Amino acid sequence: MAVKNFVSIISILLILSWLIFMVPSSQGKEDPLSSEVLSHAGESYRAVDDPAYVSYDQALRTCLADRIKKEFGAVLDPKTYSGFDLLEIEALLKCKKADEPVEDFLKGFPKHR
């Protein structure tokens, strides 16, 4: 009985210590724009014309366009693509080969104005 309690306590301590060391390393990669996007976390919106949703979508578009420019060198206008399109474009660009042009990946996305 004492051995089971000891193993349980050690297991819990290992998990807690892992969490303590892993959380700060994931939070350190945050840039100012993504904190603006994260400020909307947990919110719900009534419609796409809800001012809070418009603010969130604009922050998301700007953040993603800047991240794509920084990581892949592709300059995308945040007003041209939806936030969800930019998320998908970023995911596709992560999978593309080095010699493939970015324009080939952008053909499948409708442009919004």
N, C-alpha and C positions, 0 to 999 in steps of 0.2 A: 504494500500500500504506500509506504514512504517513497519507494523508487518511482512509482507512477506520479506522485505529487511533485517530486523533484524534476522529473522529465517534463512535466507540464509547465512548471515554473520556468525552467530553462528555455523551453520552446517559446513561451510568451515573451521572455526577455530578449531572445534573439529577434523575434518579429518586431518588437518595439524599437530595438536598436537599429534594425535595418530601416524602419520607417523614419527614424530621426535623421539618419545619414542620407537617405535618398530624397526626401522632400526638398531640402535646401538646394540641391544640385539641379532639380528640375525647375525651381522658381528663379534661378539666377539667369536664365536665358531670355527673360522677358524684356521686350523693348517698350518704349512709351506708348506706341500705338496699340500694341496688343493689350496693354492694361486698360486702354480706353474701350476696347472691344469687350474685355472681361468684366468691365463695370456693368455690363448689361446682363451678366449671367443670372439665370433664374427668373428673368422677367418673362411675362407672357404678354402677347399683343392681341388686340381685338381685330385688327385688319392691317393690310399693308400700307394704308394711309395714316395709321396711328403715328403721331409725332415721335413717340419713343422708338417705334420700329424703324422709322426713317432715319433717326439718329444712329441706331445700331447698324443698319445696313450701310450707311455712309462710312461709319468707322471701320466696318469689316472690309468694305471695298478698298478704302485707302490703305489699310494695313496690309491686305493681300497684294495689292498692286506694288507697294513698296518692297514687300518681301520677295515677290517674283523678280522685280528689277534687281534687287541686291543679290539674290541667289543664282538667277539664270541670265541676267543682263537683258531681259525682255522688258521693254517699256510698254505698259498697258494703261490705257485711260480708265480710271475707276468708274467713270460715268458710262462707259461703253458696254461693260459687262456687269451682270448681276453678281452679288456676293457669292452665290452658290456656284455660278459659272467660274469665278476666279478660284474658288476652292478646287474645282475639278481640273481647271487648267494647271494649277500648281501640282496636283497629284500626277497628271499626265507628263508634265515637264520633268518630274523626278524620275520617270520611267524611260524617257527618251534617250536615244543614243547620242553621243557627242557630235556626230556628223549630221544629224537630222536637223533641218531648219525648224525654228519655232513656228513659223507661219503655217506649216502643215498641221500643227495641232490646233491652231486657232480657227481653221476653216469650219469646223463642226459646231461652233458656238455662235448663236444669234447675237447680234449687237443690239443693245437697248439704248434708247435715247430718252 
